[in-house]
Each structure stands twice: as C-alpha cells, then as structure tokens.
Amino acid sequence: MRFRSGLGYALGAVVLPLPLAPAFAQPATVETLTAELAQARSELEAQRRTLEAQEARLRALEARVQNAALAGEQSPATAGTAIASAPARPPGAAAANTPAGVEQVGEAPAQIEMPQVAVLGDQGSIVTRAGQFTGELSLEYARADRNRALFRGIELVEVLLIGQFDINESRQDVLTTAAGLRYGLTDRLEVGVRLPFVYRAENTVVTPIVPGETPEPIATSTKGEGIGDLELSARYQLFSGRPGRPFLIANLQTVIPTGNSAFEVPRDALGRQLEAATGAGFFAISPSLTAILPSDPAVLFGTLGYSYNFGDNVNTEIGDLRIERVEPGGAISASFGLGVSLNQRTSFNLGYAHSWVLGTETKVRLRNPPEDNDPGLITQNSRDLQLGRLLFGVTYRINNRTNLNWAFEVGATEDATDLRTVIRLPVVF
C-alpha cells in the first residue's frame, strides 16, 4: 500500500536518533522506551489515516470526472448559452455518486441541463425534472397589416378564410397574456397546461357583395377580449445530448377551443362582426420534434412539426350565406437557427421559421336561393398560406431557477404577421 513509505519515514524518525544519542546519556528505562514506542505508533497511525483520507479524496475526484464525462458535461462557456442549472445542493448534503464513508470534498457541481432557446418558446425550454413544477408567465403582442385584392370572408388569424366579403384592407392588434404550468412526471417526461387571456382589435375596410347593387367600401372597427384557447402539452426527451449528440425532444400539443370563435361573435345584417374573436373555434393537435445541439460556445437548434385541425359543423349564418361545415387545412412547419453565448448568464438566438398552411374547405348554402336556380350545397376552397418569419431572441439566466426570455419575429412573407414579440418568465419550483 501507499502508506508503506510513510511507515518507513515514521520508523526512521524513531530509530535513527537512538544511535546518535550522547555517550554520557543515562540508560533508558523500560518505561521510557515503552512511552516512546507508544508515541511513535500514535504518530504512525495518524499518518496512515491522513494517507487514507487523501486516497479517498482522490477516488472521489476520479469518480466525479468519470461521471461528468459520461453525462457529457459542458464547459462553462457552453453552459452560459442560456442553460438553467439545477438548484444548488444544500450544505452538508451528500452527493448521490459519493461512496458511503468517504469525505465529501467541497461543493458538488450543479447539474447541467438542456440549453434553453428563447425563440422556440415551450418547445425549446428545459424538460422539467421529476417531481418539480415550472410556472411561466408570458406577455405577447402581434401586429398584422394586410391588403388583399380579393378575399371572400372572415379570417381567423393565419388559418381560415371564410365568408362573402371582399376585404381590401385589414389591420389587427392582438395582446395576449398567459399563465402556464408544467410538471415533470419523470426526468424525461413532462406535461403542461397553458391558458391565455386575449385582447384583440381589428380595423377593416370591406366591400359587401350585394347582387344588383354597386358595392361601396365600408370601414369597421371591432374589439374583443376574453379567455383564449386552452393548450395542453406533453414533451419527452429522447436523447440526453452527450458530446456530439443533440438533445432530441418529442412534443405534442393539443388546442381546445375555449375562446370565443368568429362563428360565435354577434354580427349585423350584412354579416359584419360587432366583436372580435378570441379563439379559432376548432380542436387541433400538433406533434413536433425539436433538436438542440450544443457546440461550444454556440447552440444549433431546429424543429419540424405538423398541425392537424379538426373540422366541425358550425351552422352559422353570415350575410346571405349559411356556413354548414368547415374543414380547416393542416400546417407543416419547420424552424432552425443558432444560439450564441455572451457569458454564463446571457445568450442570443437567431433563426428562421416557415409554415405552409393548407387551404380551408368550407361548405355553404344560400339563405334565400332563387326558386328556379338553387345551387344547393357549395364547396369553397381557400388558397394555401406561406408564413415565413425571421426570429431573434435573448435569454438571461436570473438564477438557477429563473430565466427571462424575450423573442421577436418579423414577417418575411406576405401572409405572415408583420411583427410578434413575446416575453416569458419561467420559474422552477
């Protein structure tokens, strides 16, 4: 064992001085020799305990290095890319990987979790660990200005085109506050819920189509506020992001139409809305896959998903039409980008997102058809929409439990919202 060298030094310290004792010294008694031997054994035992403690510390450090290598622990520069570390271990608490009876050396390093990308929203945030809650407050503003040569109907925010109007100009301002809660069922699986409150203002210039009359533009202004559509989500972390491998997360989001849809708001005799809608009015389910690859000091990210909207029999009268059934088109979406760490607390993200929204199928009838020329059930199909957005985001890690995310989007295609900005404050409990 390693302490043999220490034993040799200790024996040398006891034996060597004896022959060098002065010739005139008095002969040592048995009691004196016994006391000196006991003292030497005590010193040797103390040195042996010191060596064993040092070896235990060395083994503990080697175990920590091996565990960090297996877990793909990142360097401080990469950890600064908007990484929220686990809460610090309370003083005196033993680390999970420390053998029993071994002295703990210093404070165990905080567990490194998946990076958080501001522009990805919930899909790019940290998977909540088992037994923990993550609460989130958010504030969002969106502005859309559109000019269309021909648009028969009403628009449900980038998804549905329904009705009988030619809309020449439309301006929308939407302010949304939301509260969300996520819970970790395991270290890889979490479920969540999000409920928004929506304030929406619309200003439109419309031309009602009235047979036999010259159409005249009519300016309208509507406002609406209330609960939006409830969102339920589940996320599962497929891979843990070891060196050279990305964090891979499967997402599933369900939208429940708890908001006031465009088919439920009051209208005048011409079919014009008297109140703005706060919801889409249809159930939807959206599976997606998110990949986040740390590459010191940057983070690469991307998402691929599809949204399926369930059709419904709305049976709503708008102007001279009766809308019987609406089949909203699905949407294929993809996004990618890059996050760069500025320091251990702040990072920024740049990216691009694109959605291809398929056309909506609407089945309508004339409310008062001519007796000699009733077209019966008419099927209308709206055009597809191309929604491209440039993304920018900043993440600031306030502490190990709280991040502040700010994301900003600018429309890159004609159909996309002109701008959208959202501030999120997720807190781990």
MARFITI-776426 format. One record per residue (C-alpha): residue number from 1; x, y, z; chain; residue in one letter. Coordinates in steps of 0.05 Angstrom, whole numbers. Layout:
pos|c1|c2|c3|unit|code
NUM|X|Y|Z|A|a
...
***
This chain:
pos|c1|c2|c3|unit|code
1|0|0|0|A|m
2|20|72|-10|A|r
3|26|86|65|A|f
4|87|39|70|A|r
5|133|96|50|A|s
6|102|137|106|A|g
7|115|79|154|A|l
8|189|78|134|A|g
9|196|152|147|A|y
10|160|146|213|A|a
11|205|87|237|A|l
12|266|125|214|A|g
13|244|184|256|A|a
14|243|138|317|A|v
15|302|90|306|A|v
16|354|135|274|A|l
17|363|184|331|A|p
18|378|127|381|A|l
19|450|111|359|A|p
20|466|185|356|A|l
21|449|196|430|A|a
22|506|226|470|A|p
23|552|175|504|A|a
24|541|209|571|A|f
25|464|200|568|A|a
26|433|159|623|A|q
27|409|89|602|A|p
28|337|89|581|A|a
29|288|54|627|A|t
30|235|5|603|A|v
31|181|56|619|A|e
32|214|109|576|A|t
33|223|63|517|A|l
34|151|39|523|A|t
35|126|111|523|A|a
36|168|129|462|A|e
37|144|68|425|A|l
38|72|85|440|A|a
39|83|156|415|A|q
40|115|130|351|A|a
41|56|83|339|A|r
42|8|141|350|A|s
43|44|185|300|A|e
44|47|127|250|A|l
45|-28|116|258|A|e
46|-42|190|247|A|a
47|-1|189|183|A|q
48|-37|126|159|A|r
49|-105|159|170|A|r
50|-81|221|132|A|t
51|-58|178|73|A|l
52|-124|140|72|A|e
53|-163|206|72|A|a
54|-122|232|15|A|q
55|-133|168|-25|A|e
56|-208|173|-11|A|a
57|-208|244|-37|A|r
58|-171|223|-99|A|l
59|-221|167|-112|A|r
60|-279|215|-103|A|a
61|-248|264|-152|A|l
62|-236|209|-203|A|e
63|-308|186|-196|A|a
64|-334|257|-208|A|r
65|-290|264|-270|A|v
66|-316|198|-298|A|q
67|-389|216|-283|A|n
68|-380|284|-316|A|a
69|-351|251|-379|A|a
70|-408|201|-383|A|l
71|-461|255|-374|A|a
72|-430|299|-428|A|g
73|-418|356|-380|A|e
74|-406|421|-418|A|q
75|-354|475|-408|A|s
76|-373|540|-372|A|p
77|-376|577|-439|A|a
78|-428|529|-467|A|t
79|-466|527|-402|A|a
80|-473|602|-409|A|g
81|-516|592|-471|A|t
82|-580|601|-433|A|a
83|-571|538|-391|A|i
84|-611|535|-327|A|a
85|-573|493|-276|A|s
86|-605|450|-224|A|a
87|-614|481|-155|A|p
88|-551|480|-112|A|a
89|-545|422|-63|A|r
90|-558|443|9|A|p
91|-494|449|52|A|p
92|-476|383|84|A|g
93|-518|340|38|A|a
94|-481|281|8|A|a
95|-474|276|-67|A|a
96|-512|218|-100|A|a
97|-449|188|-130|A|n
98|-404|194|-68|A|t
99|-388|127|-35|A|p
100|-411|118|37|A|a
101|-358|135|89|A|g
102|-317|178|41|A|v
103|-307|251|60|A|e
104|-340|299|11|A|q
105|-291|349|-18|A|v
106|-322|418|-30|A|g
107|-388|431|-65|A|e
108|-413|384|-119|A|a
109|-420|419|-187|A|p
110|-491|438|-206|A|a
111|-525|390|-255|A|q
112|-523|415|-326|A|i
113|-589|412|-361|A|e
114|-612|422|-432|A|m
115|-600|491|-461|A|p
116|-659|537|-468|A|q
117|-672|573|-534|A|v
118|-716|634|-528|A|a
119|-743|635|-599|A|v
120|-770|564|-593|A|l
121|-817|580|-536|A|g
122|-843|520|-498|A|d
123|-814|472|-549|A|q
124|-743|494|-533|A|g
125|-747|501|-459|A|s
126|-718|455|-406|A|i
127|-755|390|-392|A|v
128|-778|395|-320|A|t
129|-745|344|-275|A|r
130|-786|291|-238|A|a
131|-829|319|-183|A|g
132|-817|392|-200|A|q
133|-863|446|-226|A|f
134|-846|500|-276|A|t
135|-892|560|-276|A|g
136|-890|610|-333|A|e
137|-919|679|-344|A|l
138|-917|710|-413|A|s
139|-937|774|-448|A|l
140|-945|775|-524|A|e
141|-961|828|-576|A|y
142|-975|816|-651|A|a
143|-989|865|-707|A|r
144|-1014|847|-777|A|a
145|-1028|895|-835|A|d
146|-1056|863|-898|A|r
147|-1080|887|-965|A|n
148|-1117|837|-1008|A|r
149|-1147|845|-1077|A|a
150|-1199|790|-1065|A|l
151|-1216|755|-1001|A|f
152|-1285|726|-993|A|r
153|-1299|721|-918|A|g
154|-1270|728|-850|A|i
155|-1200|709|-827|A|e
156|-1183|670|-765|A|l
157|-1110|693|-755|A|v
158|-1069|659|-810|A|e
159|-1112|597|-814|A|v
160|-1182|604|-842|A|l
161|-1212|644|-899|A|l
162|-1288|641|-896|A|i
163|-1348|683|-917|A|g
164|-1373|731|-970|A|q
165|-1334|796|-966|A|f
166|-1280|827|-1009|A|d
167|-1231|854|-958|A|i
168|-1187|908|-985|A|n
169|-1150|926|-921|A|e
170|-1144|894|-853|A|s
171|-1105|915|-790|A|r
172|-1102|871|-728|A|q
173|-1071|883|-660|A|d
174|-1070|825|-612|A|v
175|-1046|828|-539|A|l
176|-1042|762|-502|A|t
177|-1024|748|-430|A|t
178|-1018|675|-410|A|a
179|-1003|632|-349|A|a
180|-974|563|-357|A|g
181|-954|505|-312|A|l
182|-911|445|-328|A|r
183|-898|384|-284|A|y
184|-843|332|-291|A|g
185|-871|261|-287|A|l
186|-801|234|-297|A|t
187|-733|265|-312|A|d
188|-750|257|-386|A|r
189|-826|266|-389|A|l
190|-867|328|-372|A|e
191|-939|350|-382|A|v
192|-964|422|-383|A|g
193|-1024|468|-389|A|v
194|-1028|540|-414|A|r
195|-1088|587|-411|A|l
196|-1084|654|-448|A|p
197|-1125|718|-440|A|f
198|-1133|754|-506|A|v
199|-1147|827|-524|A|y
200|-1158|837|-598|A|r
201|-1173|899|-640|A|a
202|-1188|897|-715|A|e
203|-1197|952|-766|A|n
204|-1221|931|-835|A|t
205|-1245|963|-899|A|v
206|-1295|915|-931|A|v
207|-1338|913|-993|A|t
208|-1402|873|-982|A|p
209|-1425|835|-1044|A|i
210|-1498|852|-1055|A|v
211|-1529|828|-1121|A|p
212|-1556|884|-1164|A|g
213|-1522|939|-1124|A|e
214|-1458|977|-1133|A|t
215|-1410|955|-1077|A|p
216|-1385|1011|-1032|A|e
217|-1327|1004|-983|A|p
218|-1347|1003|-910|A|i
219|-1298|1015|-854|A|a
220|-1309|976|-790|A|t
221|-1273|973|-723|A|s
222|-1283|917|-673|A|t
223|-1253|897|-606|A|k
224|-1257|835|-564|A|g
225|-1227|808|-500|A|e
226|-1233|744|-461|A|g
227|-1205|675|-449|A|i
228|-1168|645|-508|A|g
229|-1160|573|-529|A|d
230|-1134|525|-476|A|l
231|-1068|489|-493|A|e
232|-1047|421|-465|A|l
233|-977|394|-479|A|s
234|-932|335|-467|A|a
235|-857|331|-481|A|r
236|-809|272|-477|A|y
237|-734|278|-481|A|q
238|-709|223|-527|A|l
239|-634|236|-522|A|f
240|-593|270|-468|A|s
241|-544|310|-511|A|g
242|-478|274|-498|A|r
243|-417|301|-533|A|p
244|-430|304|-608|A|g
245|-504|286|-599|A|r
246|-563|333|-596|A|p
247|-617|339|-544|A|f
248|-677|309|-580|A|l
249|-747|324|-554|A|i
250|-814|298|-578|A|a
251|-871|348|-568|A|n
252|-946|340|-571|A|l
253|-993|400|-564|A|q
254|-1069|399|-563|A|t
255|-1113|461|-571|A|v
256|-1182|462|-540|A|i
257|-1228|517|-567|A|p
258|-1247|551|-502|A|t
259|-1242|621|-533|A|g
260|-1298|659|-568|A|n
261|-1293|639|-642|A|s
262|-1311|680|-704|A|a
263|-1374|638|-712|A|f
264|-1399|657|-643|A|e
265|-1390|733|-643|A|v
266|-1450|778|-657|A|p
267|-1458|806|-727|A|r
268|-1501|858|-762|A|d
269|-1550|845|-820|A|a
270|-1493|847|-871|A|l
271|-1453|796|-833|A|g
272|-1401|844|-805|A|r
273|-1371|826|-738|A|q
274|-1391|870|-680|A|l
275|-1340|838|-634|A|e
276|-1270|809|-647|A|a
277|-1259|735|-634|A|a
278|-1210|709|-582|A|t
279|-1204|637|-607|A|g
280|-1201|596|-670|A|a
281|-1262|553|-655|A|g
282|-1231|485|-674|A|f
283|-1195|429|-638|A|f
284|-1124|420|-661|A|a
285|-1066|372|-647|A|i
286|-994|388|-664|A|s
287|-938|336|-659|A|p
288|-866|361|-669|A|s
289|-794|343|-658|A|l
290|-742|391|-631|A|t
291|-666|382|-635|A|a
292|-616|424|-596|A|i
293|-542|412|-607|A|l
294|-492|447|-560|A|p
295|-428|465|-597|A|s
296|-384|507|-551|A|d
297|-396|566|-549|A|p
298|-457|561|-594|A|a
299|-522|521|-596|A|v
300|-554|496|-660|A|l
301|-629|483|-658|A|f
302|-686|462|-704|A|g
303|-758|440|-702|A|t
304|-802|401|-751|A|l
305|-877|393|-738|A|g
306|-947|386|-766|A|y
307|-1013|415|-741|A|s
308|-1079|380|-755|A|y
309|-1144|419|-746|A|n
310|-1208|380|-736|A|f
311|-1268|402|-778|A|g
312|-1335|420|-747|A|d
313|-1407|433|-766|A|n
314|-1413|507|-749|A|v
315|-1483|521|-777|A|n
316|-1474|597|-776|A|t
317|-1508|649|-819|A|e
318|-1464|705|-845|A|i
319|-1498|754|-891|A|g
320|-1534|717|-947|A|d
321|-1496|653|-934|A|l
322|-1505|596|-886|A|r
323|-1439|563|-868|A|i
324|-1453|490|-852|A|e
325|-1385|457|-844|A|r
326|-1313|480|-842|A|v
327|-1252|435|-852|A|e
328|-1190|476|-833|A|p
329|-1127|458|-870|A|g
330|-1067|429|-835|A|g
331|-1000|464|-828|A|a
332|-929|438|-840|A|i
333|-878|479|-801|A|s
334|-802|480|-793|A|a
335|-752|525|-759|A|s
336|-677|527|-749|A|f
337|-625|574|-721|A|g
338|-564|588|-679|A|l
339|-555|609|-606|A|g
340|-491|643|-583|A|v
341|-467|652|-511|A|s
342|-445|721|-490|A|l
343|-428|700|-419|A|n
344|-451|650|-366|A|q
345|-518|686|-359|A|r
346|-536|716|-426|A|t
347|-544|687|-496|A|s
348|-579|709|-560|A|f
349|-613|667|-615|A|n
350|-622|679|-690|A|l
351|-666|636|-734|A|g
352|-718|628|-787|A|y
353|-786|593|-784|A|a
354|-834|575|-840|A|h
355|-904|546|-841|A|s
356|-943|521|-901|A|w
357|-1017|526|-882|A|v
358|-1061|485|-929|A|l
359|-1126|514|-954|A|g
360|-1192|510|-917|A|t
361|-1253|475|-945|A|e
362|-1320|508|-930|A|t
363|-1389|482|-946|A|k
364|-1442|537|-953|A|v
365|-1513|548|-978|A|r
366|-1551|609|-999|A|l
367|-1600|631|-946|A|r
368|-1652|654|-997|A|n
369|-1636|619|-1063|A|p
370|-1676|633|-1126|A|p
371|-1732|584|-1134|A|e
372|-1713|567|-1206|A|d
373|-1637|565|-1193|A|n
374|-1617|536|-1126|A|d
375|-1543|517|-1128|A|p
376|-1552|474|-1066|A|g
377|-1490|459|-1024|A|l
378|-1430|497|-1048|A|i
379|-1358|477|-1031|A|t
380|-1307|532|-1028|A|q
381|-1232|523|-1020|A|n
382|-1186|578|-998|A|s
383|-1115|586|-1022|A|r
384|-1054|560|-984|A|d
385|-1015|608|-939|A|l
386|-940|614|-935|A|q
387|-918|642|-867|A|l
388|-844|658|-862|A|g
389|-814|693|-801|A|r
390|-746|718|-781|A|l
391|-730|701|-708|A|l
392|-689|737|-656|A|f
393|-687|721|-582|A|g
394|-648|735|-518|A|v
395|-644|692|-456|A|t
396|-620|718|-388|A|y
397|-610|669|-331|A|r
398|-630|706|-268|A|i
399|-612|647|-223|A|n
400|-613|571|-223|A|n
401|-689|571|-221|A|r
402|-710|630|-264|A|t
403|-697|652|-335|A|n
404|-721|713|-373|A|l
405|-735|701|-447|A|n
406|-750|753|-500|A|w
407|-767|732|-571|A|a
408|-782|775|-632|A|f
409|-809|755|-700|A|e
410|-813|795|-765|A|v
411|-856|771|-823|A|g
412|-816|751|-884|A|a
413|-875|733|-929|A|t
414|-939|770|-948|A|e
415|-984|723|-908|A|d
416|-943|726|-844|A|a
417|-957|771|-785|A|t
418|-916|835|-792|A|d
419|-886|830|-723|A|l
420|-894|790|-660|A|r
421|-858|796|-594|A|t
422|-865|756|-530|A|v
423|-833|759|-461|A|i
424|-831|695|-419|A|r
425|-812|685|-346|A|l
426|-806|611|-329|A|p
427|-794|594|-255|A|v
428|-776|525|-229|A|v
429|-809|504|-162|A|f
***
